[in-house]
Amino acid sequence: MLAFSLAKQFLFSKKQERFISVNAFLAIGSVALSVLVLLVVIAVMTGFGVTLREKIMTMAPHLMIYGTHAAVGDYEAIRTIVKGDPDVIAASPYIQGNAVLQHENKLYGIAIRGIFQPEEYEVIDLPKYLKSGTTRIQSKEIVIGTELAKTLNVKLGDEVTIMAAGGFEDENFPDEITFTIVGIYECGLHDYDIAQTFMTVEDARLLYGFYTEVHGIGITVKNPENVQEVKKRLSQNVREGLTLRTWLETNKVFFSALKSEKNMMFILLSFAILIASLNIVSTLVMLVMEKTKDIGILKAIGFPKRMIMKIFLLQGTLIGILGITIGTACGLVFIRHIDKIEKTVSRFTGYDFFPEDAYYFGHIPTHLTGQDIGIIVVFAFLFSVFAALYPAMKAAGLHAVEALRHE
């Protein structure tokens, strides 16, 4: 208690050395600001990642079973096996592939997905992202994304032509089919909004030359994070010639890039805490110079080096704790009201910092975990303590006679 009392008295002098007190408050402010910035950036980056994961999980199956080298004809038997798993919520056959869309004498590459309704909407939540029209697709009808609609300059009720894969000798399969646009969706994932289209499985079969086959079965599980366990069980029950692929495997590169970016930003912004700790070093060094006489008196009356060192280590710790507390509190408030702050700044500057048409989000996504807060707090605390080591060792190394003679 004595060491803490002396540390506080030295650091926040009320009568003399006000310059030291000002420096102490600046050091606290720099730690607080660096913690605030790091919290906000990590929260936003994590928010983007979480939001994109949610969109991917609602626009793509958690698990796919498809033919390794050929289409799947016995999909009903496979579906029965799949739905027997206790962790499977829904399973719906599909046809998925690339095609060529023709509109006003121009050709566009698209992806088509032939679906069974309403089973497919338990696997892919297309109605959630519908902007206009309907998802109740009938024969010769199609649902497209907003970006594709903008590119084609089409609206509900317009017609587009999709060319078949070609090369079919059977006259039952046409060379092309004209579809009417009955729905336009926007999920916020550019690759989907610009290319992915939805139609009935019967129309997709005509385009691919299938009679009763499908490409695969899309599956929704109770816990998407444990989809590997479901995959392992199902792989032992289904027949050979089938490939099982999870949503994590399909988007492995994308999620790895997000994680790498988050880690890199954390490392770079940690330098802000390091710079703030240099303020602690300079503040405490000046404090040692200003308090040389007091240190000499303490040593003369019997204070050991360990006690002197403890006093200055406590000062660095105190600066760190105050800065971390203020920075964390302000950071959490900033994150909670980040949309209001962004709109206010945009209104005053006239610059839109978060255009909705560029990011496809109606608000700035944020997500902060207890682990992220803990890591940032621990890093800031350790930097603060280490920053006090040199001034503390310098103070402890002063000799009482020389300190008093100096004064």
N, C-alpha and C positions, 0 to 999 in steps of 0.2 A: 504493500500500500504506500509506503514511504517513497519507493522508487517511482511509482505511478504519479504520486502527488508532485514530486519534483519535476518529472518529465512534463506534466501539464503546465506547471508554473513557468518552467523555462521556455516552453513553446509558445504559450499565449500570454506574453508579458503585458500587464495592464499599464504600467507606469513608464518603463524605459524600453528601449529597443523595439519600438513599434514597427520598425522596418522588418524585423524578424517575424513578427506576428503577421504582417501583411504577406510576407513570403510563405508562411505556413498556410495561410488561407488560399493562396494561389496554388500551392502544391496540392492541397485538398481538392481544389476546383479542377486541376488538371487530371487527377486520378478519377474524379467523378465524371468528367467529360469523356475520358477515354473508355470508361466502363459503359457509359450511356451509349456511345457510338457503337461499341462492339455488340452490346445487347440488341440494339435496333437492327443493325445489319444482319446479324445471325438470325434474328426473329423473322426478318423479311425473306431471307434466303431459304430458311426452313419452311416458311409459309408457302413460298412458291413451290418447293418440292412436294410438300404435303398436298397442296391443291392439285398439282399436276398428277400425282399418284392417284388421287380420288377420281379425277377425270378419266385417266387411263383405265382404272378398275371398273368404271361404269360404262365405258365405250368399247371394252374388249373383254373376252372371257378370261376368267381366272386360270382356266386350264383348257387346252385344246387337245382333242384326239383326232388325228387325221391319217389318211393312208400314206404310207411311206413312198410308194411308187405308183399307186393307182387310187381311183376314187373308191369310196366306201359304199357297198351295196347293202350290207347287213347292219345298217345303222340302228335299226330298232332293237335288235338283239344287244348291241353294244350299249345303247342308251339304257336298256333295262338293267344291265350290270352296273352301269355308272350310278344310276339312281338308287341302287341298293346300298351304296356307301353312306354311312350315317352323317358324314360331313358335307355331302353334296346337297345343295339347295335346289338347283335346276340344271337341266341339260337339254340343249336344243340343237338339232342338226342344222347345217348351213352349207352354202356354196359361196366360196370366196375366191376371187381372182381378179386379174387385170382385164381391162377392155378398152375399146376406143369409142369415144362419144363424138358424134358429128352434129354440128349446129351452125347453120348459116355458112355452109361450105368450108368450115374450119374443123380440124380434128383435135381432140383433147384426150390425153391419157387419164383414165380414171380407174378406181377399184370398185367392183360391184360385190354386194353381199346378198345372196338369195336367202330369205328367212322364212321359217314357219311362224305363223302368228296364232295366238299371242305368246307362245312358249319363248320365242326369242327375246321378248322384252323382260323376261326374268333373268336373262343372261346379260343383255345389253340394254341399258336404260335409255333408249332413244327418246321416249316421250318426255323425259326430264329436260332435254335440250331443244325441244321443238320450238321454233320461233314463230312459224305460221303454218297453216294447213293442218294436216292430219298424219298420223302414223298407221292408220288403218289402210294398208296398201292392198289394192285390188289388182287384177290382171292388167298388164300394160300401164302400170303406174309406178312412179319412182319418187323417192325422197332424196334430196341432195343437201349439201352443206352450203352455208352462206357465202363462203369464199368462192366456191364453184359457181354459185348463182351470180355473184358479181362479175366473175370472169366471163361467163356466158351472156350476161346481161339478160337474164330470164327471171320470170316470176311464176307464181302459182297459175296453173292452167296452160302454161306454154308447153310445147312439145320438143323433145330431143330424140335423136336417133342413136342407138347403140349397135355397133357392128359386131356380128358373131365372130367366134374364133376362126371359123371358116374351115374348108376342107372336108365338110360332111357330105358323104355320098347319099345319106338318107334325106329324102325330100321333106320329111317332117320337120326338119330344122331349117329355119329361114336364115338368109344371109344377114339380115338386120331387123331390128324391132324398134318401132317408134313408141316412146313412152310419154305419158302426160305427167308433169310435175304436180304432185299433190301435197308435198310437204317440204319445208326448208328448216334445217336444224343448225345450231351453233353450239359446239361443245367446248370451244376455246383451244382446241389442239389443231394447229394449222394443217398438219398432214391429213387429218380427218376431214376438216371443213373444206379443203380444196379438192379432195379426191374421192372420199368414201361415199358411195351411194347405196341405197337399199331398195330392194324389189322383192316380189314374191319368189319363192323357191322354184315354182313352175316356170316362170319367165327366165330365171337364171339357168335352169336346165336346158331350155331351148338354146340359149347362147353358148352353152358348153357341150351340147350334144349328149346330154345325159337323159336316160329314160326314168330311172328310179334312184339313181345314185346321188350321193352328196360328197362334198370334199371332206367334211369332218363333223365333229360334235363340239359345241362350246359348252363349258361347264362353269357354274357359279358355286363356290364353296362358302361355308360359314365364316371361316377365318382366312382371308387371302394371304396372310403372312405365313400360314402353315400349309400352304398349297403343295409344298414338296412332299409332305407326308401322304397327302391324298394321291398324288401322282405315283408314289412308290407302291401304295396298295393297289391302285387300279392297274398299274403296269403288270402286276402279277395275275390279274384276273382276265384281262382282255386278250384276244388272240394275237398271234404274231402278224407282222406286216403293218402294224400301226405305230405311229409316233406320238408321244405325249410331250407337250411343251407348255410350261407355265408362263404367266404374265411377267414374272420376274426374269425369266430367261429371254423372253422376247424383247424386253426393254432394258436388258443388262447394261448395254453401253450408255444409254441415256441416264440411268440412275447412277452409274459410276461417275459420269461427267458432273452431275449435280453434286454428288458427295465430294468430289475433288475440288470443285469450285468453292464449296462451303468451307472445306478445310484450308484452302489457300487464302480465302478472305480472313479466316480466323488468325492464321499465321501473320498475315500482313498487318491486320489491325492490332495484333498484340504488340506491335512495335509502338503503337500509341501509348500503351501502358508503360512500355519500357522508357519512352521519352518522358512520361509523367514521373516515373521513378527518379529520373535525373534531377527533376525539380526538388525531390525530397533530399537527394544528395547535397545539392547546392545549399538548400535551406539549413540542413543540419550542420554542414561545414561552417557556414557563417555563424550559426548558433554556438558552435564550439569555440570559434574565435571570440565572439562577444562574451561568452561565459567562462573564459579562461580563469579569471579571478575566482569565480564561484566554484569551479572545478578544483582549483588549488585549495580553497578553504575546506571543501568536502574531504579532500585527500588528507589535509592536515589534521582534521579531527577524527581520522581513522576509517574513512570510506574505502573499501578495497576496490581494485580495478574492475572486478566482476560487477560490483554495484554501479560504478560509473558507466560501464558499458551497457548494463541493463537499462539505465535511465534513457540513454540515447536510442537504444533499440526499441524501447517502448514509445518513444516519440515517433519513430518511423512507422511503427505498428499503429499508433493512434491516427496518424495522417492517413494511412492506408484504410483503416476501418471506417473512418469518417467519410473519406472519398468514395469507398465502395458502397457504403450505405446510401449516401446521397445519389450517387450515380445509378445504383440499382433501382431506387425508388423513382427517380425521374425517368429512367429508361422504361420502366413498366407503365408509367403514366403516359409517356410519349407513344409507346406501342399501342396502348389502348385507344388513344385518340389520334392515331397517325393519319387517318383519312381526313379528319377535320383540319389537322395541321397542314396537310398537303393541299387541300382545297383553299385554305386561307392564304397560304404562300403563293399558290397559283393565281389567286384573284389579285393579289397585290403586285405580283411581278408580271402578270399577263402571259406567263409561260406554263403550259400544262406539263407537269413533271410525270404524270402517270396517265397517258392517253389510253382510254378504254379500247379504242379500235386497234391499238398496237399490241396490248397485253391481253385482251379478251377477258379481263377481270373488271367487275363493277366496283371493286375496292382493292386496296393494297392487302394482299394476303399476309398474315403474320402467324407464326406459331413458335412458341418458346417453351422448351421443355425444362424440367428441373435439372436435368443433367447439364444442359447448356449453361444455365445460370450458375450452377455449381462450379463448372470448369472455369468460367470467366472470373468468378469471385476468388477462387483459389489462386489463379494466375496473378491477379491483381494484388492479392494479399502477399504472396511470396515475393513478387517484385518489390513491394513496399518494404518488407523486412530486409531483403538483401540490400536494398538501397541504403539502409541505415547502418549496415555493417562497417563500412569504411569510416564514417564520422564517429561511430561508437568506439572503434579501435583507436582512432586518433585521440579521442577524449580520454580514453582509459590509459593511453601511453604518456600523457602529460605528467611531469614531475611536480610535486606540490611546491617546492622551493622556486623552481623556474617559473611556474605559473604565477606565483605571488610576486616574484621579482619583476616579471613582465608587466604586471599591473602597477 
